[in-house]
Amino acid sequence: MDFLRGPTFKGGGGGTDSTIIYISIEEVVRMTSLSRSTIYRLIKQGKFPAPHQLSSGRIGFINVDAGP
């Protein structure tokens, strides 16, 4: 497991593996076209997935990459 790529999980019967990839808030903003403040407001309201603490000064949002 490296810093931004998390553990690989075996798929549940579908024959595919999934890898958890952590992405930055900047990437989430780019992917969703939402502002940072909107994303954090939605997190507070429970309407957007919360980020995970990766280290003392870094958070990451989970983006699951379905394997081949």
N, C-alpha and C positions, 0 to 999 in steps of 0.2 A: 504494500500500500504506500503510495507516495503522497505528497502534501495535498494536491488537488484531486487526485484520483483515489477514491476510497476502495473498500473491499468489493470483490466480485461475488455475486450471489447466483446460485443455480436457479434457473427458472422452474416454476412449479408445474412440470408436466408438459409445457409447451415446447420443450426442446431448445430453449434459448437461455443464454446467460445474460445477466444485467450487471453493469458496473455503475457504481455511484460516482458521479463527478460533482465536485463542489465548484460553484461559479460565484463570482463577485457580484456585489450590488450593481456595479456598472454594467455587467453583462445582463443582469435581470432587467435593468432599465432599458437596455438596447433591445432585448428580446420581447418585452411586453409593451414598450412605448409609454409606460407609466413613469411618473416622476418618482424620485427617491421618497419624497414626503408622502406621496399617495401609497407607495408600497408599504412604508412603515405604518401608516394609518390603517391600512387593510390588515396588516399583521396584528396590530393592537386590537382590532375588531374581530379577529379570528377568521378573516375571510381570505387570507393569503398565508402560505406556509412560512413558518418562522425560520430564520437562518440558524445554523449550528456554529458553535464556538470551535474554531480550529486551533487556535493558540490564544495567548493572552491579548494579542492585538489584532486578531484576524477572525472574521466570520465568513461563512460560505453557505450559499443556498444549494440544496440538492437538486441536481439535474440527472435523472436516471437515463443512461445510455443503453438501449437494448442491443445486445451483442449480435454477431452474425448468425 
